[in-house]
Amino acid sequence: MTLTKLFSALLLTVTIVAAVALAPKPEISNAWMRPNGEGMTTAAYVTITNKDTKADTLYAIETNLATRTELHESYQKDGKTKMRKVDFVVIPAKKTVEMKPGGLHIMLIKLKQDIIKKEKHDLVFKFRRAGSIKVTVVATDKAPGKK
Amino acid sequence: MRITKIFKIVLFPSFFTLFLLVAGCGEKFELNENLQNYSFSLVDQDGKPVNFPAQYKGKILVVGFIFTNCPDICPLTVNNMQKIQEEVGRIGAGEEVEFLAVSFDPERDSVAILKKFAEIREVNETNFRFLTGNKEAIDSLIKVMGIVAIPEDSTVVDNTISYYFTHTDRISLIDQDGSLRKEYSGSKIDTKEIIEDIGKLR
C-alpha cells in the first residue's frame, strides 16, 4: 500500500516535470535597443509569442549592461507623454505581446558602458513558467525591418 | 438705399477679398507667433554660444524638445528630425534649414552629454544643433514655445534619483522671420507633411 502511494506520487511528479519541460517556451523575436552613452538610460524592445496553452509572465530582465533594468510603459494623457513602471507583463496563451516605441519597453537604467550602433548584447528574460531565456539584442535606431 | 449701394460696390468686395486672404493664409499655417522679441542665451553641443532665435534669422528652423535620458519618446523625435534633415538635403534645401534639439533637462544635459548623444546616434551635425543652457533660460524658452516638462517617474539608483519627465511631445516649425508657424507631434510626425510645409516657406 505504501509502495503504491509512493509510486503514484513519483508518477505524478514525473508527469508534472515532463509537462513543464515539454511545454513550448515563449519565442522572443525582433530584439533591438537604442544606442546611448555610459551613465544614461536607454530602451530595449522585443516581440514575445506564447505558443503554450497556458499564460506566462515576464517579471524581470537581467543584464550586466545596466545598473538596473525595469519594465516600463509610455502613454499619452492630456496631450503629454508620460511613463510608468510595470511590475510584470502577462503573455496570454497563444498570444503575442509586442514591445515597441511609445508603449511597453525595457528600461536599461544607468548604462555601465556605451552602447554603439550594430553592437549585440545578451539580455536574460525571466518568466514565471518558462524560466530564463537568453536573447541577443542588436543596437539600432529602429525596429528591424522598419524604415 | 444709399447705404445698400455703398455696401454692394465697396464694402462687400472689400470684405470678400479680406475673407479670401485670411482663408488662404489659414490653409497654409495655423500659427504666426513672432518670437523675435525674445532672446535666449543657449549653448550648443560644441560649447558655442547660441542666441535663439535672432542668430537664425533668414533660416527655417525645425525645433524638437528632448532630454537625453529619455529612453522611449525623445529618441523617436531625434530620429524623425534626422529623417527630415535627410529629406531636406535631398530636395536641395540643406542650407536653408537648421535643426535644433532643445534639452529641457539642462541640469543633466551638459555640453559633453549632448555631444556624446549626437555622436552615438551618428547625427549629421552640419546643420543640427543640440542646445542646452542655464535652467532659467531653458524654462523661459520652453514656456514661450508652449512646452510642458515636469520631472516624474523617479527611481533611486546607486543612491541617486534617476528621474524622467512627463512632457509635451513636439517638433515646431519656425520661419525665416522668427515666427512660430506650425507644431507637430515629435514622435509621430508625418515627415511628408513637414517637408511640404518647409516647401511653402522657401
Interface residues (C-beta under 8 A of the other chain):
Chain A: R34 P35 N36 G37 M40 T41 T42 A43 T67 R68 E70 H72 S74 Q76 G79 K80 T81 K82 M83 R84 K85 P101 G102 H105 M107 L108 I109 K110 D114 I115 I116 K117 D141 K142
Chain B: T68 N69 C70 P71 D72 I73 P75 L76 N79 I113 K116 F117 I120 R121 E122 V148 E152 D153 T155 V157 D158 S162 Y164 T166 H167 T168 D169 S187 K188
